[in-house]
Each structure stands twice: as structure tokens, then as C-alpha cells.
Amino acid sequence: MVPFALGPLILSLCLSLLTNNKASQITLIIGSVLYGGFFIHFYGGLFYRSPSPQSGIGLLFIGFYSLRVMVPIWCIAAFLSRDP
């Protein structure tokens, strides 16, 4: 489940290592922090606030639910990393 749950975070961190533009790196790091907060909130809801036997399946969907925010952040970072 790690690729599904932490895939967007790992992708953002790898992209921030590969980009040379400081604005792009800052955008990706802000996206990583937002994803970390979303992950903690979602994980807490699944396993602590309303636990159920099917909570583990929710880990499969964390990455998919975050794509609504992460894809625009990746696009903005790609736009900022272009050479002028």
C-alpha cells in the first residue's frame, strides 16, 4: 500500500531534487507539506476518529484523492522550471 499512499509525496520530493529552479523547488516542497498534512488528517480519520475493519482499504485511496491538488502543483512547478 506504500506506493498508493505515499506515491505522490515521493514523486514531489524526487521532482524537487531534479529541478534547478528555486521557485519550482519551493512550489514542490509546499505541495509536499500540504500532502503530509492531508495524509495525517486522512490517516487519523481512518484509524483513530472512526476506526473500522475496512480502514486499511482507505490507504489505497489517499494517493488518488490527493491528485486533485497535486497534479496542478506539479504542473505549476513544471511551468516554473522552464528556462526563460
Helices and strands as residue ranges (DSSP letters): H 2-18, H 22-44, I 45-49, H 55-80
